[in-house]
Amino acid sequence: MAAITQDADVFAEINTTPLIDVMLVLLTLLIITLPLQTHAVRINLPHGTRSEALTPPPVVLIDVDWDGTPEWNNRAVDRATLDAYLVHAAHQDPQPELHIHADRFAKYDAVALVISDAARLGEKHIVFDNTPND
C-alpha cells in the first residue's frame, strides 16, 4: 500500500498482518507435532548371558525337491516323519534354525506346506536359503 508523506514523497508499506498470521499457524503446527516426534519406539531386546548371545543356534537344512518331496538334512523323508522332526526341533532349547531351500522347479504349494507345517508345530526360526544348488 502506498503512502504519501508531508514532502509529497511516495513510499510503499508492506502489510505485515498476513505474514504474522502465517507465522502463528506455523508455530501452532510446530507445537502440536513436536510431542508426536518425541515418542520412543520400545523394543524388547533379549536378556541373557554374553556366551548365549555368541553361540549360534543349530542349523537344520530342509530341501524341497522339484516333485515336492521334503529332505531333512539331505535325507528324503515323508510328511509324517517331517512332522515328527519338526515337533522335536520345536521343543529343543535353543530351537534350531530351519533353512528352507526349494528346488527352482518345485511348486509353490509344496514349499508353502512345509513352511506352514513348521510354523504350526511351533518352530520360530525359519530362514529361506536361496543359494544355488550345484
N, C-alpha and C positions, 0 to 999 in steps of 0.2 A: 504494500500500500504506500503510495507516495504522500509525502507531507511537504508543506511549504513553510519555510522559516520566515522570520521578520526581514531578512535580507533578500527575500524572493528567490532563495536557493531551493532547489527541489532535491530531496534525498529519499531513498527508499528504506522502508522499515520492513523487517521480516516479522510476520505474525508467528510468535513462538507457542501459542496455545496448542496447535495440533502436535508440535514436537514434544511438548510436555505430556500430552495425552498418550502419545506412543511410548514414551519412556516409562510412564506409570504402568501401562499394560505390560511392557516387557519386564519390569520389576516385579509385578504381580505374578507373572508366569514363572519367573525365576524362583520366587519364594514358594510357589506351590510345587514345582517339580524338584526342587532341591532335596526335600526329605525322601522322595522316591529313589533318588540315586544313592543314598547312603545306606539303604537296606543291604545286608550281607546275605550271601547265599551260604547256607550251612551245609557242610559236607561231613558225613560220618566217616572218619578215617579209621582203619583197623588199628587196634591196640594189641601189642604183643611184644615179645622179646625181639631183639635185633637178629638173633640167629634164625628165628622163624621166618622173618621177612626175607632173609637172604637165601633160604632153602627153596628151590623151585619145586612145585608140585610134580608128581609123576605124570608122564605123558602116555596116553593110550591113542593109538592110531586106528581110526575106523575108515576103511575104504569102502566105497560103494561102486561095484563093477558096472559095466555097461548094461548088464541084464538085471540089475537091481540087487544082486547078491552082496550082503554085507561081509566085510572081513574085519576081524578083531586082531590087531597086531599081525597083519599079513597071514591070517588063518581064516579060511572061509567058515562061516557059521550060519545056522538057520535063525529064524526070527525068535524062537523060544530061547535058544542059547544066548543070543544077543541081549534079550531082555534080562536074563539071569545075570549076565556080565554087567549090564548097566545098573541093576539093583545093587550088586556087590560093590561096584565102583562108587555109587552114590552114598553108600554107608561108610566108606573109608574116611579116615581123618589124617591128612587133608585129602580132599577129593582130587582125583587125577583130572588133568585137562584132557578133554576129548578133542582130538584133532581129526576133523572130518574132511576126508579127501574124496571127491567124486570123480569118476571117470568122465571125460568130456562127452561121451555118448550116453551116459546114464540119464534116465528120465527124472524129471524134477520131482514127481510124486514119491519115487523111491528114496531120494535124498531127504525130502521133507518128512517122510515117515520115520526115518532114523533119528532125525533131529527132534521131532515131536515125541518119540518114544523116550529119548534121553531126558528131555525136559519133564515129561510126565512122571518118569521114575525117580526124579529128584536130582538129576545132575545139574550143577550150576555153572560149570566152566566148560563151555563149548566154543571151540575155535575152528574157523574154516581154513583149511590148508589148500592153497591154490598153487602150490609148486607143481611144475610139470612133471609128469611121471614118465621117465625114460626107460 
